[in-house]
């Protein structure tokens, strides 16, 4: 199944594009972060840190444009076309082809290198306007180093220090002058933000590429290929989404490379700006302890969840039973029993036709509004079905409930003694209320607040009653002040 089967297309942003290129370790990502005024790209002294294209908006003098950070570029293609370096190069060439302007970053301290000559020759052949930034000139005393690059016969040559912000105004002026004339700009792509998280090498980038029908992210068999979070707008059946591919997250004790640890931290940080999460598992391994930790982190962050058991095509035929797979997963991790689970294959497309319908159900639950009367009827039914315990012989009374938040839904329940409600009973209430409103894949936030039993409102209504508590007035809200 291809992306066309989902009726998907990339959402056009309508903004000019500026690609930042250069050989490895010249400071492209530092410059990118400086231009977009955020730490969106990983910066490290090790060459080859950036592999995929990372995109973020920047603004200067009233002009908004998209900056694209790229991997370390080699003008000559590697001998092995399948090597990671060759694919990084292809990604960079694709970024140049899509760009309206190119910023070529040169290392002023290292001086002119043979690779720089080849890069300049290639950029000239592209026909794109190019601004050349000689980086790492942290002080005015280093600016004469720019003259080393005049042998290339290129202009403008701008002395900058991405680390310290020197020369940024001049560089941005040159970029703005090279961009095409401003056209009516479409609004920045919005929509529900969906993060793909999981351990390394479970197929997150392969899934992303399958959904997009294009080589948007680099896919390689070696773990740890993706290190930056990548945002890609997409429209499915008329609904807008932003897919966020992230670095694989291994158990902390197994992360020895500082760079990989940084990528894992950024991937977990992505949860703060996502709405929903696709937790990708390896179907041949089932849910590991590390998978369970990641799902737990996503739930704790209040995100809607869909579990994707990828590589279903690699599961032996005798074990390819979806119901048995779910039973095994739930038996090991009963807390995740209510989460949607799809068995899919990024390679063949199997099962992916059910993905966005499942996402739509979770999205509706994530944004659900819970009417107060219905909420109190559900609370009353839950308490009647399983009354709360009486810690120390003191009866617990639940008076009424009201929704206090959405995305995800949050509910406050007023009770006689919130501190005495056991954690197990709190979880029971969360489960019953979630079932009552079909909050599929969404963590319901439940807050218990104190209210004196004597002030409970009188009259018949839809509130909950436990062990002699008086029912609240109709509508479930607090009594009006007289």
N, C-alpha and C positions, 0 to 999 in steps of 0.2 A: 504494500500500500504506500502510495506516495503522498507528498504534502498536498497535491492537487485533490486527492480524495477527501481531504479536510476542507477544501475550498479556502486554503490559506494564501496569504500574500504578505510580504514585508510592508509595513506601514511607512509611507513616504513622509519624511520630516520637512522637506522643503527648505532646508538650510544649506548654505555652502559648506564644503568639506575641506579641511586642512589636514593633510597627512604629514606626520613627523617621521622622517627616515634617517638612517645613518648606520654606520657599522657598529658592532657590539661595543657597549660600555663607553659611549661618548656622552651619555647623559640625556638620552631622549625622554626617558620616563620622568626624570626630574623636571625637564622642561615642560612636559605634558602637564604634570601636576601644578606647575607654576602657572601655566596658561589657563587651566580650568579652575584654579584656585581651590583645589581639593586633592587629597591623597587618593586618587582613583587607581593609579598604576603602582605596582610594587617597584621600589628602588633598592638596588643592592649593588655592591661592588663587583660581584661575579658577573662575567659577560653572559649574554644569552638569557637573561632573566625574563624579559617580555617575549612571549611566543605568539599569542593570539593578538588580534586587533582589539584595542580597548577604546571606547568612544565616549566622549562627554562634551557638553556644550561649553563654549567660552564666549566672552563678550568684550568688545573694545570699541569705544567711541560710537556707541549706538548700534554697532553691527554685531549680530549673533551668528556664530558659526560652530560647526562640529569639529572638534579635534580628534584625530585618530592616532593613537600610539601604536607603533609597530615593533616587531622583533628586530634583533640585530641583523643588518642587511649585508649580504655578500653579493657583489656585482656579478661574479662568476658563479654559475650554478654548480652545486656539489656533484661529484661524479655519480653518487647513488641518489637517483631521483626519489627513492622511497625514504631517504634519511630525514630525520626531523629538521635538519638545517635546510633541506630543499623545500620542505613544506612551509617553513617560516618565511623563506624567500618568496614563495608563491603568494603567501598572505600579504607580504609587503608590496609586491607588484600589483596585487589586486587593489590594495589601498591607494596606490599611486594612480591606477587607472580610474578609480572612482572619485579622486580628489579634484577640487577646483584650484587648489594651490598646494605646493609641497614645501615643507621646511626641512632642509637638509642640515643635520647637525654634524659639525666637525669638532674634533678634539684639539683645542688650541694648545694644550700642554704637550700632548704627544706629537703634534706637528703633522705635516702632510704625509700621508701614507699612500702606497700604491693603490690600495682599495678605494681611497677617496677619488682618485682619477677615474677609475672604472665606474664608480657610482655617479660622478658628474656626467660622464659620457652617456650613461644609460638614461639619466634624468633629462638630458638634452634631447634624446631621441623620443622621450615621452610627449614632448610638446607642451607640457604643463608649466605654468609660471612657478619658479622656484626661488625661495628666499634662503640664503645660506647663513647659518648661525654658527659662529666660532665660539664654542662653549668653554667653560672652565677658566675664563679670564676674570678671576675673582677680584683683582685690583687693577687700578689704572696703569700700574707699572707693567702689567702683562699684555696690555692692548697692542704693543708692537708685534706680538706674535701673529696677529692677523695677517701681516705682510707675507708670511710663509705661504699662504693660500692664494695669493694674487697670481701665482704662476699658473693657476687653473684657468685664468681668464674669465672669472665669474663675478657677477654682482647681482644684488647688493651683498656685501660681506659685512655682517653685523657682529660686533664683539659683545658677548653676553656671558653672564654667570647665572645659570639656572638655579644653582644652590643658594645664591645670595640675592637674586632678583635684579642684578645689574643688566642694563640694556634692554629690559623687557618692553618699555614704552616704544623704543625705536623699532624693535622687532615686530611688535603688534601693528605699528603704523605701516610697516612694509607689507605685512600680511594683508591688512585691510585694503591697501592700495592694489594688491595683486588679485583680490577676489572680484568676481563679476559684480556688475551693478546690482544693488539690492532689489529683490523682487518681493511681492507679497509673500510673507512667510506663514506657512501653515503652523498651527499650534503644535507644540511638541507632543509626540506620541504619548498617550496616556493609556490607562486601562489597568486591569488587575495585574499585579506583579507576582510572577510565579518563579520561585527559586528551585533549581534542581540541585539537590545535595546528596551526598553519599560518599562511600569509601573510594579510594583511587581505583580506577580501572573497572568500574561497574558499568560503564557505558553511558555516562551523562552526556558527554559531547556527541557521541554517536546518536543518541536520542534527539538532541537539539538539531543536528544536521538532518536527521530523518524528517523531523517535523517541518523544517524550513525548506527541505528539498535542495539544499545547497551546502557547500563546504564552508559554513560560517565559522566553525571552530575546528581547530586541529585535532585530529583523532590519531592516536598512536597506541601500540600495544604496551609500551612501557608505562608503569604507573607514574602519576604526577605530571602529566603533560600540561594540563590546564592549571594556571597559577593565579590568574586574575578573574574576577567576576565579570562576565560579559552580558550586557543588556541588549536584547534583540526584540524590537516591537513586532507583533504579528497579529493578524486579524483572522478569526475563525468564526464562520457562520454569522458574520456581522458584529461579533463581539471583539473588543480590543484587549490584548494581553501584552505583557512584556516578559519574555522568558529570560531568566538570569542563570547562565551556566556558571558553576563555581569550581574551585579546586577540590580535589578529593581530600577527605579528612580521615586520617588514620588515627588509631589510638595513640594518645600522647606519648606513651612509653616507646612507641615504634617510630616516632618522628625525630630523627637525629639531625637532619639538615635544617639549619635555621631558616633558610628560604622557604622550605616546605611548611615549617611551623607558621611562618608569616602568612602564607597562602591559606592555611587552615583557619587561622584566626580571622582573616578577611572573609572567608566563606561563612563562618558562623556569624560574623557581623552582618552579612547580607540578610540574615533573618530579620534584622531590625527594619529593613526597608522593603521586605516582601509582604504580600498578603497571604498567598498560599504557597505550599511547599510540595514538590514532587520528590519523595524520598526514594531514591533508586537503590534497589538491592540486586545482588547477583542470584538469579533463580537457582543456579546449580549449587549454591551454598546455603540458601535460605537466609533468614534474618540472623545475623551475628550479633554478638554483644555490642560491638561498636555501632552497628546499624540501629540497635535499640536505643543507644545513648543519643544518637543524632535525632531520631524521631522524638525522643523525650525532650531534647533541647528545643525542637521546633514547637512542640506542644506547650512547653513552659513559656515560649515567646508569644503564645497566643495565635499561632498561625494555623490556617486550615491545612489539612494533610490528605494526600493521596499516596498510597504505597505502590511503587512500580517494581515488580519482579522482572528485571530485564534478562536477556539471554535465554528466554524460554525455549528458543529453538535448539539450545545446547543441552537441555535436560533430556535424558534418555526416555524413549517412548513409554517404557513401563512405569516411569515416575511422572509422566506428564498429565497429572490429574489436578485440575485447579482447586476442586473442593478439598482434596486431601492436602494440598499445599497450604491452603488457608487453615485447615484444622491443625496442622502441625505448627504453624506460626502462632496461632491463637493459644494453643496448649502451652507453648513456651513463653508467650508474652500476652497474657490475658488482658492487660491494660489497653492493648491495641485492637481489641476484638471488633470495635465499631468502625474502624478506619476502612475506607474503600481500598480494595486491593485488586490490581490488574496484573495479569501475567502477559508480558509483552516481549517483542523482539525488535530492537532497533535495526537489526540486519535485514529481517524479512518484512517488517511492518506488522507482524501478527499482533492482534490485540489493541493496536493503537487507535482503531476506529472508536473504541469506547472511552478513550482518554478524555477528550474535551467534554463529552456529556457528563462524565464523572466530575470534571473540574467545575462545570456549570452548577451541578448540585451542591458541591461544597461551597462555591461562591455564593449561592443563594442563602445557604445556612450561615455563612460568615457575616452576611449583611442583614440577617433576619431581624424583624421587629416582632416582639412578643407582646401581644395585647394583654393588658393587666388583668382583665377578668379571666381570660383563658389561662394565664400564668398562675393565677391563684387557684383555679380549678385543678390544674395539674399538681400544684403543691398539696392541695387538700387530698387528692387521690393518692399521692405518694405517701403521705403521712398515715392515711387510713389503711393502706395496704401493709405498711411496715411501720408501726409506731416507734418513736425514738426511745432509747433507753432512759432510765431515771438514775443518773449518777448521784450516789449518796442519798437515794430515796427522793430526790427532788424532781418533780415532773417538768419536762421540757415542753414549752408551748411555742408554736409557730403561728404568728398572727397574719401576716400578709407579705406578698412579694411584689417587686416592681423592677422593671428593666432600667438599668442606669447607663448602659453603653452598648455599642455595636462594634463589629469588626475587631474582635469577635464579640458575640453577645455577652453582656455582663448583667447579672441579676443580684439585687439585694433582698435578703429575706430577714424580716424583723422577728426576733425570737426573745423569749424571756431570759435565757441565759446562754448567749452565744459561746462563751468560753467553755461551757460544759458539753457542747455538742461534739461527740467523738469524730475523729477524722473519717472513719469508715462510714458513718452515717452521712457526713457531708458528701462523700463520694457517691453514696447511694442517691442522694437528692440530685446531684449533678447528672447522674445517669438517667434517672427517671424524667427529669425536665428535658434533657437532651432528646430522649426517645419521644416525648410528647410533642415536641416541635420539629422532629426529624432533623436535628442538627448534625447531619452526616459529616464526619471528618473534622468537626470543629470543637475546640475546647470551650465549654461554657464556663465563664468566670462566675463564681458564687461567693458573695460576701454575706456574712451573718452580722447583724447589728442588733444591739440591745434596745428593748422597749419594755417598759413596765407593764406587767400583765393587767393591772387595774385600769390602764388607759386604753385597753383594747376596745375598738369601736363596736357598738351594738348593732343588732339587726341582721337579717339574713343576707348572705352574700356568697362570694366565691372564694373566700380565704380558706386556709388550712386550719384544722382543729386537732389537737392531740391531748388526750388525757384531761378532758374537762376544760380546755381552753375555749373561750367564747369566739364565735365566728365573726369575721370583720364585716363591715358594711358592704353593700353591693359596690363593685368596682375595685375592691381590694386596696384602695388608697388609705392614707392616714386620715383621722377625723379632722373635720374643719374646726378651726378655732372660733369660739363664740365671743 
